[in-house]
């Protein structure tokens, strides 16, 4: 609600952590999340504005359609395509992929934009699944086709909309992957084929495990709110309101302790500058989560 109050659409909400972790003196980087919905954040090099010049938006379907198809074919016994096993065994119906991506209004809408189950929920997933079955796809072909929609749409978002912000896809040095879809080798393989000059890496390499990114992000935003510091807002926001403190804290049992800590942290200063760097002192390495990137 705090985001929407200053003109934002409410998602994505994690650009702050993406920028603090991934900004680099000279490299253009992207943090690509594939959860139920796929979303991205572009972090320019510090020489081009860095964390003050980020752009982010929801790409479109992530795992939602894939998970829906897995539940359908297994009568609910399997929730997701583990290691991309089913999608890797099928043949992609490229005509279905191209039709979906060329006609879907959201995928072709210019950012800023945000989406969710109201656009890419189970009903829409079932319609797509039915189209695959009607075209003669077996379960593996269906998973291959639906998975390709997720992967190809990510590339579509890069090639179609990066230029709107003066960003060349060829300039992107590294894409850091996170979310459940980052563990799907079928998706990673396609992204690597389409971005041959870009390194596809796991966010885990930063020392923050992919599964913990949102928790770390919201903890960071809460700290900024408690300290009264404005959060960094991507430049493609619907409305840029300077010095906006995003969030509202509901005091809990240890509220006094937290406030005492924040006072000590401030060391008597009337205000603190916005954080623009995150240092991971004790990195966590989730090797299993990085197997898709070997």
C-alpha positions, -999 to 999 in steps of 0.1 A, spaced: 0 0 0 29 24 8 42 17 -27 8 24 -43 3 55 -23 32 72 -41 21 60 -75 37 26 -78 18 -5 -88 28 -26 -58 52 -50 -75 80 -60 -79 90 -50 -44 126 -63 -43 146 -39 -66 163 -25 -35 180 -57 -26 188 -65 -62 206 -32 -67 225 -33 -34 238 -68 -41 245 -66 -78 256 -30 -87 291 -30 -103 315 -3 -113 314 -11 -150 290 -40 -157 253 -40 -167 235 -67 -147 200 -81 -145 184 -99 -116 159 -123 -131 134 -139 -108 112 -168 -119 86 -174 -92 49 -179 -100 53 -147 -119 86 -138 -136 101 -103 -128 133 -85 -137 154 -57 -124 181 -40 -145 210 -26 -126 232 -2 -146 269 1 -138 278 27 -112 292 48 -141 257 49 -156 238 57 -124 239 23 -106 213 18 -80 198 53 -87 190 42 -123 175 8 -119 144 -3 -138 121 -32 -129 88 -48 -139 68 -81 -139 76 -100 -171 46 -123 -172 41 -160 -164 68 -177 -145 61 -211 -130 23 -207 -127 14 -224 -160 41 -250 -157 29 -260 -122 -7 -261 -133 1 -285 -161 21 -308 -137 -8 -309 -113 -32 -317 -142 -11 -346 -157 -3 -362 -123 -37 -356 -106 -21 -333 -81 7 -357 -71 35 -335 -86 35 -298 -79 63 -288 -103 86 -301 -131 116 -311 -110 149 -304 -128 129 -297 -160 126 -334 -165 93 -334 -183 99 -303 -204 133 -317 -216 116 -348 -229 91 -330 -251 90 -312 -284 80 -275 -284 50 -264 -305 65 -231 -316 33 -220 -333 15 -221 -299 43 -203 -282 44 -175 -308 6 -171 -309 5 -167 -271 33 -142 -269 20 -122 -299 -16 -119 -287 -13 -117 -249 -19 -81 -240 2 -81 -208 33 -95 -225 31 -67 -250 23 -39 -226 50 -13 -222 65 -11 -186 60 -1 -159 36 -30 -152 28 -55 -126 7 -87 -128 -4 -118 -109 -30 -146 -108 -57 -123 -121 -39 -125 -154 -20 -157 -154 -39 -179 -130 -52 -215 -132 -80 -206 -156 -56 -191 -181 -32 -220 -176 -60 -245 -183 -69 -227 -215 -33 -229 -227 -31 -266 -216 -63 -274 -236 -49 -257 -267 -18 -279 -265 -38 -311 -261 -61 -301 -289 -30 -297 -311 -20 -333 -304 7 -326 -277 14 -354 -252 22 -345 -216 59 -339 -223 53 -318 -254 28 -297 -234 53 -291 -207 80 -283 -232 57 -258 -249 45 -241 -218 80 -239 -204 92 -223 -236 65 -196 -232 80 -186 -199 116 -186 -212 109 -169 -246 88 -142 -229 117 -133 -207 139 -128 -238 110 -109 -254 108 -85 -225 146 -78 -228 146 -73 -266 114 -53 -268 115 -31 -238 151 -26 -227 156 -1 -257 127 20 -242 151 28 -213 182 32 -235 195 -2 -226 210 -25 -252 206 -63 -246 241 -67 -259 254 -46 -230 241 -70 -203 272 -87 -189 255 -109 -164 220 -122 -155 216 -134 -120 188 -160 -116 166 -166 -86 132 -182 -78 121 -218 -84 123 -214 -122 160 -207 -119 164 -244 -110 148 -255 -143 176 -265 -167 153 -262 -197 148 -225 -190 184 -219 -183 195 -236 -215 172 -215 -236 183 -182 -220 220 -192 -226 212 -199 -262 195 -166 -267 221 -146 -247 254 -161 -259 274 -130 -248 259 -129 -214 269 -150 -183 239 -166 -167 246 -170 -130 229 -180 -98 221 -153 -73 235 -177 -46 269 -166 -59 264 -133 -41 263 -151 -7 226 -146 -3 207 -178 -11 180 -174 -37 153 -188 -14 161 -162 12 162 -131 -11 127 -119 -4 130 -124 33 163 -104 33 147 -78 11 118 -72 33 141 -71 64 162 -45 46 131 -24 38 119 -26 73 153 -14 86 152 15 63 117 24 75 127 22 112 157 44 105 135 69 86 155 65 54 139 67 20 140 35 -1 155 35 -36 128 35 -62 135 23 -98 134 51 -124 105 35 -143 81 41 -114 47 55 -123 54 84 -100 87 93 -85 82 109 -51 115 121 -35 124 111 0 96 85 3 98 61 33 81 29 20 64 8 46 47 9 80 59 -9 111 35 -28 134 54 -28 168 60 -62 183 72 -75 216 108 -63 211 99 -29 197 118 -10 224 149 -31 219 148 -24 181 143 13 187 173 14 211 194 -4 185 184 21 158 193 50 181 227 35 188 232 29 151 224 65 143 251 77 167 233 109 174 230 121 138 198 138 128 196 118 95 213 89 78 221 87 41 203 61 20 220 28 19 236 21 -15 258 -9 -7 252 -43 9 281 -63 22 276 -101 28 300 -108 57 292 -145 60 283 -158 25 260 -188 22 266 -211 -7 238 -233 -18 256 -256 -42 226 -278 -48 206 -247 -59 234 -239 -84 235 -273 -101 215 -260 -131 244 -236 -138 272 -261 -140 
